[in-house]
């Protein structure tokens, strides 16, 4: 269930006008995600929650999102 985002690293210093965005398309079974650095797509994918009910699936998505931030 733990999936790490593999983001292409930039070798330049970050300017104040640069930003990174994690975009989510949230649902109860499938969650689509994408990482952008400014307007450039760095990585994307899906996470599939396999719990038997919505509460279990939401808990899985929560744990997955926490693992992304760590």
C-alpha angles and dihedrals in degrees: 000000000000109000122176121211112240105209123182107247121228117221095208130089114265114248122215091250093057123095141174122222130196107203119196131193098197125203134148097256107021128032119192118204138183134181119213128189102204101316096331118106107231102176142339142183147133136269118209118207112207104187121133095239139023094262093056092045093049090050090052091050090049092053091046091052092048089052090053092056096046 
